Amino acid sequence: MKHMMKTAVEARNIIKDYQMGEVTASVLKNISLEIYRGEFVSIMGPSGSGKSTLLYILGGLDEPTDGSVILQGQDISQWDDKRKSLMRRRDIGFVFQFYNLIPNLTVEENILLPVLLDGKSRRALQPRLDELLEIVGLTDRRKHTPRELSGGQQQRVAIARALVNDPEILFADEPTGNLDSKTGWEIMTLLQRINRERGVTILMVTHSADSAECGSRTVVVRDGRIV
């Protein structure tokens, strides 16, 4: 009974327009959506449907033209960039298709980067680091740099980094889009475990029907609307 469950993030009448010269392109057209705590929701849709734009707006990486985003009970739509940046670093996690790792940093350093930017002690973070390396299966790769890792291993590092602050919500944009099918399935299995065993709410954009089926609910976006 979803009406009795707590909402992790909510879109309320989201509109997103882009101005191209004298032409206005409507990317999102009055979208409303609730993601409940503990859900694993897959957002699917053809290229250009607006699914990634919706994800970025819900995660505070982009702003709606109109409408509001309620994240963990707070309306973030009118927050300034600094407040949103702190929220993204401390309260939620992001995983992207191309990993976004720092090439010259080790696995450990990439994972700890968000919390080190907050001035926390690396020594105090060691137990959390060890736990995350075990969760993603990279304990024996902790001193390697991204160039020494496979694509799947790099995505595991990115997932660990997204989890370092123990977020309630994890946003994932095509997390298997740059991987072969076997490696992609391993990443999806890892995300399922994180959702089920640790209670992390996951909102994922994907073009893959197989990946979408790993979630507990699928939302389809087409031409800027939920269908």
C-alpha positions as CSV (number, residue, x, y, z in Angstrom):
1,M,0.0,0.0,0.0
2,K,2.1,2.8,-1.3
3,H,0.0,5.6,0.2
4,M,1.2,4.4,3.6
5,M,4.9,4.4,2.6
6,K,7.3,7.4,3.0
7,T,8.4,9.2,-0.1
8,A,12.1,9.4,-0.8
9,V,11.9,11.8,-3.8
10,E,8.9,13.4,-5.6
11,A,8.4,15.3,-8.8
12,R,5.5,17.7,-8.7
13,N,4.3,19.0,-12.1
14,I,7.8,19.2,-13.5
15,I,8.2,21.2,-16.8
16,K,11.5,21.5,-18.5
17,D,11.9,23.8,-21.5
18,Y,15.1,24.7,-23.5
19,Q,15.2,27.9,-25.5
20,M,17.0,27.5,-28.9
21,G,16.9,30.9,-30.5
22,E,13.3,31.7,-31.0
23,V,12.2,28.1,-30.6
24,T,11.2,26.6,-27.3
25,A,11.8,22.8,-26.9
26,S,9.7,21.2,-24.3
27,V,11.6,18.2,-22.8
28,L,9.4,17.4,-19.8
29,K,5.7,18.1,-19.9
30,N,4.1,18.3,-16.5
31,I,5.5,15.2,-15.0
32,S,4.6,14.1,-11.5
33,L,6.2,11.0,-9.9
34,E,6.7,9.6,-6.4
35,I,9.6,7.3,-5.5
36,Y,9.1,5.5,-2.2
37,R,11.8,4.7,0.3
38,G,13.3,1.3,-0.4
39,E,12.1,1.1,-4.0
40,F,14.3,0.2,-7.0
41,V,12.7,2.2,-9.8
42,S,13.8,1.9,-13.4
43,I,13.0,4.8,-15.8
44,M,12.9,3.7,-19.5
45,G,12.2,5.5,-22.7
46,P,13.6,6.1,-26.2
47,S,16.5,8.4,-26.8
48,G,15.4,12.0,-26.4
49,S,12.4,11.1,-24.3
50,G,13.5,13.2,-21.3
51,K,14.3,10.3,-18.9
52,S,17.9,11.5,-18.1
53,T,16.7,15.1,-17.7
54,L,14.1,13.9,-15.2
55,L,16.8,12.0,-13.3
56,Y,19.1,15.1,-13.2
57,I,16.3,17.3,-12.0
58,L,15.2,14.9,-9.2
59,G,18.8,14.6,-8.1
60,G,19.4,18.4,-8.1
61,L,21.9,18.4,-11.1
62,D,19.4,20.4,-13.2
63,E,16.6,22.8,-12.5
64,P,13.0,22.6,-13.7
65,T,11.5,25.4,-15.7
66,D,8.4,25.0,-13.5
67,G,7.2,22.6,-10.8
68,S,9.0,21.4,-7.7
69,V,11.2,18.5,-6.4
70,I,10.7,17.2,-2.9
71,L,13.8,15.3,-1.8
72,Q,13.8,13.7,1.7
73,G,10.9,16.0,2.7
74,Q,12.5,19.3,1.4
75,D,11.6,21.3,-1.6
76,I,15.0,21.7,-3.3
77,S,13.7,23.5,-6.4
78,Q,14.6,27.0,-5.1
79,W,17.9,26.1,-3.5
80,D,21.0,27.9,-4.7
81,D,23.9,26.0,-6.4
82,K,26.0,25.8,-3.2
83,R,23.3,24.3,-1.1
84,K,22.5,21.7,-3.8
85,S,26.1,20.9,-4.2
86,L,26.5,20.1,-0.5
87,M,23.3,18.0,-0.6
88,R,24.6,16.0,-3.6
89,R,27.9,15.4,-1.9
90,R,26.6,14.5,1.6
91,D,23.0,13.1,1.3
92,I,22.6,11.3,-2.1
93,G,24.7,9.3,-4.4
94,F,25.2,9.4,-8.2
95,V,26.5,6.7,-10.6
96,F,27.0,7.6,-14.3
97,Q,27.6,5.6,-17.5
98,F,31.2,6.7,-17.9
99,Y,32.2,6.3,-14.2
100,N,33.6,9.9,-13.8
101,L,36.7,8.7,-11.8
102,I,39.8,10.7,-11.3
103,P,42.5,8.9,-13.4
104,N,45.5,9.7,-11.2
105,L,43.8,8.7,-7.9
106,T,43.8,5.2,-6.5
107,V,40.6,3.2,-5.9
108,E,40.7,4.2,-2.3
109,E,41.2,7.9,-3.1
110,N,38.4,7.9,-5.6
111,I,36.0,6.3,-3.2
112,L,36.9,8.7,-0.3
113,L,36.9,11.9,-2.4
114,P,33.5,13.2,-1.4
115,V,34.1,12.9,2.3
116,L,37.7,14.1,2.1
117,L,36.4,17.3,0.4
118,D,34.3,17.8,3.6
119,G,37.5,17.7,5.6
120,K,37.0,14.4,7.3
121,S,39.9,12.3,8.6
122,R,41.0,9.5,6.3
123,R,41.9,7.4,9.4
124,A,38.4,7.8,10.8
125,L,37.0,6.7,7.4
126,Q,39.1,3.5,7.2
127,P,36.3,1.2,8.5
128,R,33.8,2.5,6.1
129,L,36.3,2.3,3.2
130,D,37.1,-1.4,4.1
131,E,33.3,-2.1,4.2
132,L,32.7,-0.6,0.8
133,L,35.6,-2.3,-0.8
134,E,34.2,-5.6,0.4
135,I,30.6,-4.8,-0.8
136,V,31.8,-4.1,-4.3
137,G,34.4,-6.8,-4.4
138,L,37.5,-4.7,-4.9
139,T,39.5,-5.3,-1.7
140,D,42.5,-6.6,-3.7
141,R,42.4,-3.6,-6.1
142,R,42.4,-0.8,-3.5
143,K,45.8,0.7,-4.6
144,H,45.1,0.5,-8.3
145,T,44.3,3.5,-10.5
146,P,41.3,3.5,-12.9
147,R,43.6,2.8,-15.9
148,E,44.5,-0.5,-14.3
149,L,40.9,-1.6,-14.0
150,S,38.3,-3.1,-16.3
151,G,35.1,-1.1,-17.1
152,G,33.1,-3.2,-14.7
153,Q,35.7,-2.7,-11.9
154,Q,35.6,1.1,-12.6
155,Q,31.9,1.1,-12.2
156,R,32.2,-0.7,-8.9
157,V,34.5,2.0,-7.7
158,A,32.0,4.6,-8.8
159,I,29.2,2.8,-6.9
160,A,31.3,2.6,-3.8
161,R,32.1,6.3,-4.1
162,A,28.3,7.0,-4.4
163,L,27.7,5.0,-1.2
164,V,30.5,6.5,0.9
165,N,28.2,8.9,2.8
166,D,25.6,6.2,3.4
167,P,23.0,7.9,1.3
168,E,19.3,7.1,1.4
169,I,18.9,7.5,-2.4
170,L,21.2,6.4,-5.2
171,F,20.6,7.9,-8.7
172,A,22.1,5.9,-11.6
173,D,22.2,7.1,-15.2
174,E,22.7,4.2,-17.6
175,P,25.1,2.4,-15.2
176,T,25.5,-0.6,-17.6
177,G,25.5,1.5,-20.8
178,N,29.2,1.2,-21.3
179,L,29.6,-2.4,-20.4
180,D,29.2,-5.8,-22.1
181,S,26.1,-7.8,-21.2
182,K,27.8,-10.2,-18.7
183,T,29.6,-7.3,-16.8
184,G,26.4,-5.3,-17.0
185,W,24.4,-8.1,-15.4
186,E,27.0,-8.3,-12.6
187,I,26.6,-4.6,-11.9
188,M,22.8,-4.9,-11.8
189,T,23.1,-7.8,-9.4
190,L,25.3,-5.6,-7.2
191,L,22.7,-2.8,-7.3
192,Q,20.0,-5.3,-6.4
193,R,21.9,-6.4,-3.3
194,I,22.5,-2.8,-2.2
195,N,18.8,-2.1,-2.5
196,R,17.6,-5.3,-0.8
197,E,20.2,-5.8,1.9
198,R,21.0,-2.1,2.7
199,G,17.6,-0.5,2.0
200,V,19.1,2.1,-0.3
201,T,16.4,3.6,-2.6
202,I,17.6,3.4,-6.2
203,L,16.3,5.5,-9.2
204,M,17.9,4.3,-12.4
205,V,17.7,5.4,-16.0
206,T,18.3,2.6,-18.5
207,H,17.6,1.7,-22.1
208,S,17.9,-2.0,-21.3
209,A,14.7,-4.0,-20.7
210,D,16.8,-6.6,-18.9
211,S,18.3,-4.1,-16.6
212,A,15.0,-2.5,-15.9
213,E,13.6,-5.8,-14.8
214,C,16.1,-5.9,-11.9
215,G,14.0,-3.1,-10.3
216,S,10.8,-3.3,-8.4
217,R,9.0,-0.9,-10.7
218,T,9.4,0.5,-14.2
219,V,8.4,4.0,-15.3
220,V,8.2,4.6,-19.0
221,V,8.8,8.2,-20.3
222,R,8.0,9.1,-23.9
223,D,7.9,12.5,-25.5
224,G,8.4,14.2,-22.1
225,R,5.5,12.4,-20.4
226,I,5.0,9.3,-18.3
227,V,3.1,6.7,-20.2
